[in-house]
Amino acid sequence: MNRIVAILGGTGSQGFGLALRWLKAGEYVIIGSRSREKAQAKADEARRILGNGVRVEGCTNSEAADKADIIVLTVPFDAQLSIIRRIAPYLSQGKILVDVTVPLASIIGGDPWRILYPWDGSAAEQAARYIPKGVRIVSAFHTIGSSILYDLDREVDCDVLICGDDVAAKRIVAELAEEIPGVRAIDCGPLENSRLTESLASLMIYLCRLYNVKAVGVRITGIRNLRSI
Ligand SMILES: NC(=O)c1ccc[n+]([C@@H]2O[C@H](COP(=O)([O-])OP(=O)(O)OC[C@H]3O[C@@H](n4cnc5c(N)ncnc54)[C@H](OP(=O)(O)O)[C@@H]3O)[C@@H](O)[C@H]2O)c1
């Protein structure tokens, strides 16, 4: 695999969990951060966990976006647009931006099991408005919690729900998702359906609290002949 996957905000829970899973699968991963030192420390941590053979580096979010083919955005909702504006000069045509952002009400002091409704309909549609033309945006990984990702020896009992308007880009993201053992990638249609998949994440937080568990997963059943994207 010669592609490079950058995870912006990859020092955080969700981003680092995805980084570990993809490194384990053999991907070249760049961990992005506002601080180069923090990113490099996380890259060192990944090497400690997975061994020195993994292909990982840490750098600033802009450098990571510049070098990568696939850029995965894993930051809190209130940081999403400032990062997109910052990395926009590095988002050349054809690159894929994978938005994992959930607009949780906790960013304005509300409960994390409540969701905000951005003017554009969803966090991913908001991102789509601000990225340069020709960048392909896909929304995914909202319904897979970081604690599940960190449990590296366990298969993940969870589907990854993928929304986007560019089928080829969705196919590439589905491939990345299915590198995580146990995961099925489900094509959930156009980017606007991200309104639904992002909302599910807040429901999942509610369920964890209600049933006092660390993580819950989502499986879509009943689709015969599930076609790959
Ligand atoms: N955690 C989960 O299980 C989970 C599951 C599904 C979806 N999500 C979504 O994924 C996103 C990331 O979640 P998370 O739990 O990983 O969040 P997090 O740990 O709170 O933050 C992730 C990273 O974002 C960067 N960041 C924080 N504030 C920022 C700011 N104001 N400007 C720029 N960068 C900032 C930080 O990186 P640096 O300080 O290194 O720059 C931080 O390490 C969120 O939108 C969340 O809703 C999370």
The ligand as a Gaussian input file, in Angstrom:
#p B3LYP/6-31G(d) Opt

LIG

0 1
 N      -14.158000       9.312000      20.914000
 C      -15.034000       8.562000      20.281000
 O      -15.313000       7.414000      20.681000
 C      -15.725000       9.087000      19.028000
 C      -16.563000       8.232000      18.316000
 C      -17.163000       8.698000      17.148000
 C      -16.944000      10.001000      16.720000
 N      -16.133000      10.824000      17.463000
 C      -15.930000      12.205000      16.994000
 O      -14.579000      12.310000      16.580000
 C      -14.076000      13.621000      16.906000
 C      -12.860000      13.449000      17.802000
 O      -13.250000      12.842000      19.013000
 P      -12.211000      12.583000      20.184000
 O      -12.940000      11.929000      21.269000
 O      -11.004000      11.954000      19.622000
 O      -11.868000      14.100000      20.598000
 P      -10.715000      14.665000      21.497000
 O       -9.859000      13.553000      22.008000
 O      -11.332000      15.610000      22.478000
 O       -9.902000      15.591000      20.472000
 C       -9.192000      15.094000      19.390000
 C       -8.068000      16.034000      19.033000
 O       -8.583000      17.225000      18.479000
 C       -7.611000      18.258000      18.638000
 N       -8.276000      19.489000      19.097000
 C       -8.985000      19.660000      20.237000
 N       -9.454000      20.938000      20.300000
 C       -9.011000      21.562000      19.186000
 C       -9.125000      22.892000      18.683000
 N       -9.836000      23.833000      19.334000
 N       -8.538000      23.180000      17.493000
 C       -7.837000      22.239000      16.831000
 N       -7.679000      20.968000      17.266000
 C       -8.266000      20.644000      18.416000
 C       -6.625000      17.793000      19.705000
 O       -5.391000      17.527000      19.052000
 P       -4.079000      18.430000      19.268000
 O       -4.181000      19.064000      20.622000
 O       -2.993000      17.424000      19.194000
 O       -4.070000      19.405000      18.151000
 C       -7.239000      16.505000      20.214000
 O       -6.282000      15.542000      20.582000
 C      -15.209000      14.378000      17.580000
 O      -15.897000      15.181000      16.648000
 C      -16.105000      13.249000      18.095000
 O      -17.441000      13.658000      18.240000
 C      -15.518000      10.388000      18.595000

